Amino acid sequence: MAGVVNRTVVLPLLQIPLLNGVLGRAFTEVSYTGRKTGKHVTFPVNYVRSGDSVTIGVAMPDKKTWWRNFTGDGAPITLTLDGEHRTGHAVASKDSNGSVRVKVSLDHNDSH
């Protein structure tokens, strides 16, 4: 259900310039290619940014699988920040409480 809402409501809202200015401070669009499926996936997530580092908290991680694409050594990811596509490397970690965070190090060679 959340996937349907994300694709049909949240993603289109992020495409509206006026709303993106407000929502874009808390939500971003992530894109990646699945490790096992090879499919390109895009959906919105809530994030916190500090310079060239982005942290994505995964709500209800046991009910979601996308973050598992970034376990171990991690994998490439693309985020839409300030209206621009930024590439980076994402690594997921799960703490002792079961909370999952995906930390993204943005590539420096992208324009800001």
Rosetta constraint file for C-alpha pairs under 8 A:
AtomPair CA 1 CA 5 HARMONIC 6.43 0.50
AtomPair CA 2 CA 6 HARMONIC 6.04 0.50
AtomPair CA 3 CA 7 HARMONIC 6.14 0.50
AtomPair CA 4 CA 8 HARMONIC 5.91 0.50
AtomPair CA 4 CA 9 HARMONIC 7.99 0.50
AtomPair CA 5 CA 9 HARMONIC 5.29 0.50
AtomPair CA 5 CA 10 HARMONIC 6.66 0.50
AtomPair CA 6 CA 10 HARMONIC 4.79 0.50
AtomPair CA 6 CA 11 HARMONIC 6.01 0.50
AtomPair CA 6 CA 43 HARMONIC 6.49 0.50
AtomPair CA 6 CA 44 HARMONIC 6.39 0.50
AtomPair CA 7 CA 11 HARMONIC 5.49 0.50
AtomPair CA 7 CA 12 HARMONIC 7.49 0.50
AtomPair CA 7 CA 43 HARMONIC 6.58 0.50
AtomPair CA 8 CA 12 HARMONIC 6.62 0.50
AtomPair CA 9 CA 13 HARMONIC 6.33 0.50
AtomPair CA 10 CA 14 HARMONIC 6.34 0.50
AtomPair CA 10 CA 44 HARMONIC 6.84 0.50
AtomPair CA 11 CA 15 HARMONIC 6.70 0.50
AtomPair CA 11 CA 29 HARMONIC 7.40 0.50
AtomPair CA 11 CA 43 HARMONIC 6.82 0.50
AtomPair CA 11 CA 44 HARMONIC 6.24 0.50
AtomPair CA 12 CA 16 HARMONIC 7.04 0.50
AtomPair CA 13 CA 19 HARMONIC 6.49 0.50
AtomPair CA 13 CA 20 HARMONIC 6.99 0.50
AtomPair CA 14 CA 19 HARMONIC 6.48 0.50
AtomPair CA 14 CA 20 HARMONIC 4.78 0.50
AtomPair CA 14 CA 23 HARMONIC 6.82 0.50
AtomPair CA 14 CA 24 HARMONIC 6.93 0.50
AtomPair CA 14 CA 28 HARMONIC 7.96 0.50
AtomPair CA 15 CA 19 HARMONIC 7.85 0.50
AtomPair CA 15 CA 20 HARMONIC 6.43 0.50
AtomPair CA 16 CA 20 HARMONIC 5.77 0.50
AtomPair CA 17 CA 21 HARMONIC 6.39 0.50
AtomPair CA 18 CA 22 HARMONIC 7.10 0.50
AtomPair CA 19 CA 23 HARMONIC 5.86 0.50
AtomPair CA 19 CA 24 HARMONIC 7.68 0.50
AtomPair CA 20 CA 24 HARMONIC 4.78 0.50
AtomPair CA 21 CA 25 HARMONIC 6.96 0.50
AtomPair CA 22 CA 26 HARMONIC 7.99 0.50
AtomPair CA 23 CA 27 HARMONIC 5.73 0.50
AtomPair CA 24 CA 28 HARMONIC 6.00 0.50
AtomPair CA 24 CA 81 HARMONIC 7.30 0.50
AtomPair CA 24 CA 82 HARMONIC 7.11 0.50
AtomPair CA 26 CA 46 HARMONIC 5.49 0.50
AtomPair CA 26 CA 47 HARMONIC 5.69 0.50
AtomPair CA 26 CA 48 HARMONIC 6.89 0.50
AtomPair CA 27 CA 44 HARMONIC 6.37 0.50
AtomPair CA 27 CA 45 HARMONIC 5.43 0.50
AtomPair CA 27 CA 46 HARMONIC 4.45 0.50
AtomPair CA 27 CA 47 HARMONIC 5.93 0.50
AtomPair CA 28 CA 44 HARMONIC 5.44 0.50
AtomPair CA 28 CA 45 HARMONIC 5.56 0.50
AtomPair CA 28 CA 46 HARMONIC 6.46 0.50
AtomPair CA 28 CA 47 HARMONIC 6.84 0.50
AtomPair CA 28 CA 79 HARMONIC 6.43 0.50
AtomPair CA 28 CA 80 HARMONIC 5.71 0.50
AtomPair CA 28 CA 81 HARMONIC 6.47 0.50
AtomPair CA 29 CA 42 HARMONIC 6.63 0.50
AtomPair CA 29 CA 43 HARMONIC 5.44 0.50
AtomPair CA 29 CA 44 HARMONIC 4.27 0.50
AtomPair CA 29 CA 45 HARMONIC 6.30 0.50
AtomPair CA 29 CA 79 HARMONIC 5.55 0.50
AtomPair CA 29 CA 80 HARMONIC 5.35 0.50
AtomPair CA 30 CA 41 HARMONIC 7.99 0.50
AtomPair CA 30 CA 42 HARMONIC 5.50 0.50
AtomPair CA 30 CA 43 HARMONIC 5.66 0.50
AtomPair CA 30 CA 44 HARMONIC 6.10 0.50
AtomPair CA 30 CA 45 HARMONIC 7.03 0.50
AtomPair CA 30 CA 77 HARMONIC 6.93 0.50
AtomPair CA 30 CA 78 HARMONIC 5.61 0.50
AtomPair CA 30 CA 79 HARMONIC 4.55 0.50
AtomPair CA 30 CA 80 HARMONIC 6.76 0.50
AtomPair CA 31 CA 40 HARMONIC 6.96 0.50
AtomPair CA 31 CA 41 HARMONIC 5.42 0.50
AtomPair CA 31 CA 42 HARMONIC 4.32 0.50
AtomPair CA 31 CA 43 HARMONIC 6.84 0.50
AtomPair CA 31 CA 77 HARMONIC 5.93 0.50
AtomPair CA 31 CA 78 HARMONIC 5.06 0.50
AtomPair CA 31 CA 79 HARMONIC 6.42 0.50
AtomPair CA 32 CA 40 HARMONIC 5.71 0.50
AtomPair CA 32 CA 41 HARMONIC 5.53 0.50
AtomPair CA 32 CA 42 HARMONIC 6.85 0.50
AtomPair CA 32 CA 76 HARMONIC 6.82 0.50
AtomPair CA 32 CA 77 HARMONIC 5.01 0.50
AtomPair CA 32 CA 78 HARMONIC 6.39 0.50
AtomPair CA 33 CA 37 HARMONIC 7.92 0.50
AtomPair CA 33 CA 38 HARMONIC 5.55 0.50
AtomPair CA 33 CA 39 HARMONIC 5.37 0.50
AtomPair CA 33 CA 40 HARMONIC 4.39 0.50
AtomPair CA 33 CA 41 HARMONIC 6.13 0.50
AtomPair CA 34 CA 38 HARMONIC 4.82 0.50
AtomPair CA 34 CA 39 HARMONIC 5.39 0.50
AtomPair CA 34 CA 40 HARMONIC 6.49 0.50
AtomPair CA 34 CA 41 HARMONIC 7.18 0.50
AtomPair CA 34 CA 66 HARMONIC 7.98 0.50
AtomPair CA 34 CA 69 HARMONIC 6.34 0.50
AtomPair CA 35 CA 69 HARMONIC 5.93 0.50
AtomPair CA 45 CA 56 HARMONIC 7.04 0.50
AtomPair CA 46 CA 56 HARMONIC 6.22 0.50
AtomPair CA 46 CA 57 HARMONIC 7.05 0.50
AtomPair CA 47 CA 54 HARMONIC 6.65 0.50
AtomPair CA 47 CA 55 HARMONIC 5.63 0.50
AtomPair CA 47 CA 56 HARMONIC 4.63 0.50
AtomPair CA 47 CA 57 HARMONIC 6.82 0.50
AtomPair CA 48 CA 54 HARMONIC 5.70 0.50
AtomPair CA 48 CA 55 HARMONIC 5.28 0.50
AtomPair CA 48 CA 56 HARMONIC 6.64 0.50
AtomPair CA 49 CA 53 HARMONIC 5.83 0.50
AtomPair CA 49 CA 54 HARMONIC 4.40 0.50
AtomPair CA 49 CA 55 HARMONIC 6.39 0.50
AtomPair CA 50 CA 54 HARMONIC 6.31 0.50
AtomPair CA 52 CA 105 HARMONIC 6.02 0.50
AtomPair CA 52 CA 106 HARMONIC 5.12 0.50
AtomPair CA 52 CA 107 HARMONIC 7.66 0.50
AtomPair CA 52 CA 108 HARMONIC 7.79 0.50
AtomPair CA 53 CA 103 HARMONIC 7.11 0.50
AtomPair CA 53 CA 104 HARMONIC 5.67 0.50
AtomPair CA 53 CA 105 HARMONIC 4.88 0.50
AtomPair CA 53 CA 106 HARMONIC 6.09 0.50
AtomPair CA 54 CA 103 HARMONIC 5.84 0.50
AtomPair CA 54 CA 104 HARMONIC 4.96 0.50
AtomPair CA 54 CA 105 HARMONIC 6.63 0.50
AtomPair CA 54 CA 106 HARMONIC 7.55 0.50
AtomPair CA 55 CA 101 HARMONIC 6.61 0.50
AtomPair CA 55 CA 102 HARMONIC 5.75 0.50
AtomPair CA 55 CA 103 HARMONIC 4.61 0.50
AtomPair CA 55 CA 104 HARMONIC 6.22 0.50
AtomPair CA 56 CA 101 HARMONIC 5.60 0.50
AtomPair CA 56 CA 102 HARMONIC 5.02 0.50
AtomPair CA 56 CA 103 HARMONIC 6.39 0.50
AtomPair CA 56 CA 104 HARMONIC 8.00 0.50
AtomPair CA 57 CA 99 HARMONIC 7.97 0.50
AtomPair CA 57 CA 100 HARMONIC 6.21 0.50
AtomPair CA 57 CA 101 HARMONIC 4.62 0.50
AtomPair CA 57 CA 102 HARMONIC 6.46 0.50
AtomPair CA 58 CA 67 HARMONIC 7.66 0.50
AtomPair CA 58 CA 99 HARMONIC 7.39 0.50
AtomPair CA 58 CA 100 HARMONIC 5.44 0.50
AtomPair CA 58 CA 101 HARMONIC 5.91 0.50
AtomPair CA 58 CA 102 HARMONIC 7.47 0.50
AtomPair CA 59 CA 99 HARMONIC 7.99 0.50
AtomPair CA 59 CA 100 HARMONIC 7.75 0.50
AtomPair CA 60 CA 64 HARMONIC 6.84 0.50
AtomPair CA 61 CA 65 HARMONIC 7.30 0.50
AtomPair CA 61 CA 67 HARMONIC 7.88 0.50
AtomPair CA 61 CA 98 HARMONIC 7.96 0.50
AtomPair CA 61 CA 99 HARMONIC 7.25 0.50
AtomPair CA 61 CA 100 HARMONIC 6.38 0.50
AtomPair CA 65 CA 69 HARMONIC 7.78 0.50
AtomPair CA 67 CA 71 HARMONIC 7.22 0.50
AtomPair CA 67 CA 92 HARMONIC 6.31 0.50
AtomPair CA 67 CA 102 HARMONIC 7.03 0.50
AtomPair CA 68 CA 92 HARMONIC 7.06 0.50
AtomPair CA 69 CA 74 HARMONIC 7.13 0.50
AtomPair CA 69 CA 75 HARMONIC 7.01 0.50
AtomPair CA 70 CA 74 HARMONIC 4.06 0.50
AtomPair CA 70 CA 75 HARMONIC 5.36 0.50
AtomPair CA 70 CA 90 HARMONIC 5.92 0.50
AtomPair CA 70 CA 91 HARMONIC 4.87 0.50
AtomPair CA 70 CA 92 HARMONIC 5.08 0.50
AtomPair CA 70 CA 102 HARMONIC 7.47 0.50
AtomPair CA 71 CA 91 HARMONIC 5.79 0.50
AtomPair CA 71 CA 92 HARMONIC 4.87 0.50
AtomPair CA 71 CA 93 HARMONIC 6.61 0.50
AtomPair CA 72 CA 91 HARMONIC 7.04 0.50
AtomPair CA 72 CA 92 HARMONIC 7.49 0.50
AtomPair CA 73 CA 91 HARMONIC 6.54 0.50
AtomPair CA 74 CA 89 HARMONIC 6.74 0.50
AtomPair CA 74 CA 90 HARMONIC 5.32 0.50
AtomPair CA 74 CA 91 HARMONIC 4.21 0.50
AtomPair CA 74 CA 92 HARMONIC 6.76 0.50
AtomPair CA 75 CA 89 HARMONIC 5.60 0.50
AtomPair CA 75 CA 90 HARMONIC 5.52 0.50
AtomPair CA 75 CA 91 HARMONIC 6.81 0.50
AtomPair CA 76 CA 87 HARMONIC 7.20 0.50
AtomPair CA 76 CA 88 HARMONIC 5.79 0.50
AtomPair CA 76 CA 89 HARMONIC 4.57 0.50
AtomPair CA 76 CA 90 HARMONIC 6.14 0.50
AtomPair CA 77 CA 87 HARMONIC 5.81 0.50
AtomPair CA 77 CA 88 HARMONIC 5.43 0.50
AtomPair CA 77 CA 89 HARMONIC 5.82 0.50
AtomPair CA 77 CA 90 HARMONIC 6.22 0.50
AtomPair CA 77 CA 104 HARMONIC 7.93 0.50
AtomPair CA 78 CA 85 HARMONIC 6.39 0.50
AtomPair CA 78 CA 86 HARMONIC 5.48 0.50
AtomPair CA 78 CA 87 HARMONIC 4.35 0.50
AtomPair CA 78 CA 88 HARMONIC 6.22 0.50
AtomPair CA 79 CA 85 HARMONIC 5.63 0.50
AtomPair CA 79 CA 86 HARMONIC 5.23 0.50
AtomPair CA 79 CA 87 HARMONIC 6.37 0.50
AtomPair CA 79 CA 88 HARMONIC 7.95 0.50
AtomPair CA 80 CA 84 HARMONIC 5.30 0.50
AtomPair CA 80 CA 85 HARMONIC 4.45 0.50
AtomPair CA 80 CA 86 HARMONIC 6.05 0.50
AtomPair CA 81 CA 85 HARMONIC 6.39 0.50
AtomPair CA 81 CA 86 HARMONIC 6.72 0.50
AtomPair CA 84 CA 112 HARMONIC 7.61 0.50
AtomPair CA 86 CA 106 HARMONIC 6.83 0.50
AtomPair CA 86 CA 107 HARMONIC 7.34 0.50
AtomPair CA 86 CA 110 HARMONIC 6.40 0.50
AtomPair CA 87 CA 106 HARMONIC 5.92 0.50
AtomPair CA 87 CA 107 HARMONIC 5.74 0.50
AtomPair CA 87 CA 110 HARMONIC 7.26 0.50
AtomPair CA 88 CA 104 HARMONIC 6.16 0.50
AtomPair CA 88 CA 105 HARMONIC 5.38 0.50
AtomPair CA 88 CA 106 HARMONIC 4.05 0.50
AtomPair CA 88 CA 107 HARMONIC 4.82 0.50
AtomPair CA 89 CA 104 HARMONIC 5.44 0.50
AtomPair CA 89 CA 105 HARMONIC 5.35 0.50
AtomPair CA 89 CA 106 HARMONIC 6.53 0.50
AtomPair CA 89 CA 107 HARMONIC 7.49 0.50
AtomPair CA 90 CA 102 HARMONIC 6.26 0.50
AtomPair CA 90 CA 103 HARMONIC 5.47 0.50
AtomPair CA 90 CA 104 HARMONIC 4.23 0.50
AtomPair CA 90 CA 105 HARMONIC 6.50 0.50
AtomPair CA 91 CA 102 HARMONIC 5.50 0.50
AtomPair CA 91 CA 103 HARMONIC 5.40 0.50
AtomPair CA 91 CA 104 HARMONIC 6.55 0.50
AtomPair CA 92 CA 100 HARMONIC 6.85 0.50
AtomPair CA 92 CA 101 HARMONIC 5.69 0.50
AtomPair CA 92 CA 102 HARMONIC 4.18 0.50
AtomPair CA 92 CA 103 HARMONIC 6.32 0.50
AtomPair CA 93 CA 100 HARMONIC 5.63 0.50
AtomPair CA 93 CA 101 HARMONIC 5.65 0.50
AtomPair CA 93 CA 102 HARMONIC 6.47 0.50
AtomPair CA 94 CA 98 HARMONIC 5.74 0.50
AtomPair CA 94 CA 99 HARMONIC 5.49 0.50
AtomPair CA 94 CA 100 HARMONIC 4.41 0.50
AtomPair CA 94 CA 101 HARMONIC 6.67 0.50
AtomPair CA 95 CA 99 HARMONIC 5.51 0.50
AtomPair CA 95 CA 100 HARMONIC 6.58 0.50
